[in-house]
Amino acid sequence: MIATTNNFILPNATFIPEAITFFILLYLLAKYVLPPIKARMDERQQQIAQSLEVIEQAKAAEEETKARVEAMLEEARRQARAQIDQATRLGEEMREELRRRGQEEYQRALARAQVEIERATQRASDELRRHVAELVVTASEQVLGRELDIDRHRDLIDAAIGEVETSA
C-alpha cells in the first residue's frame, strides 16, 4: 500500500493524472465543443439583433400607419363636419325658401281677398244704389202721384244718390 501523507496538495498520487486529464478535456472542449457553441450563440445573437431591428422597423411602420390612420380619421371628421354644415345650411336655405314662398302665397291670397272684397263691396254698393233708386222712384211716385220712368230720370236719381253718399 501506498503510504498516506498529509499533503493537502497531493493527497494521493492521482492528482497529476487528474490534472493532465482535466487540461486535456479543457483543451478538447475549447478546440472542438466551444467553437460550434460560440458560433451558434453568435448566430443566435445576430438573429436576435435582426429580430430587434425588424421589431423597431415594425414599430416605426406602426407609428407611421397610426399617424396616417389618425390623419385619415381627422379628414373623415372634417368632411363629416363639412357635410353636416352643408346640410344645415341647405336646411336653413330650404326653410328660408319655404318661408319666402309662404309669404308670397300669403301676399297673393291677401291680394285676391282684397280684390274679392272690393268686388263684393262694389256689388253691394251697386245693389244698394239700385235699391235706393227704386225707393226714391217709389217715394217720388207717391209724393208726385204719378209714375216715373227710371230710365228717363236716371241722371237725377244718380245725382241724388251721389249727394247722399257724400253727405254720409
Stockholm file with secondary structure:
# STOCKHOLM 1.0

chainA/1-168         MIATTNNFILPNATFIPEAITFFILLYLLAKYVLPPIKARMDERQQQIAQSLEVIEQAKAAEEETKARVEAMLEEARRQARAQIDQATRLGEEMREELRRRGQEEYQRALARAQVEIERATQRASDELRRHVAELVVTASEQVLGRELDIDRHRDLIDAAIGEVETSA
#=GR chainA/1-168 SS CCCCCCCSSCSSTTHHHHHHHHHHHHHHIIIIIHHHHHHHHHHHHHHHHHHHHHHHHHHHHHHHHHHHHHHHHHHHHHHHHHHHHHHHHHHHHHHHHHHHHHHHHHHHHHHHHHHHHHHHHHHHHHHHHHHHHHHHHHHHHHHHSSCCCTTTTHHHHHHHHHHHHHHC
#=GC SS_cons         CCCCCCCSSCSSTTHHHHHHHHHHHHHHIIIIIHHHHHHHHHHHHHHHHHHHHHHHHHHHHHHHHHHHHHHHHHHHHHHHHHHHHHHHHHHHHHHHHHHHHHHHHHHHHHHHHHHHHHHHHHHHHHHHHHHHHHHHHHHHHHHHSSCCCTTTTHHHHHHHHHHHHHHC
//
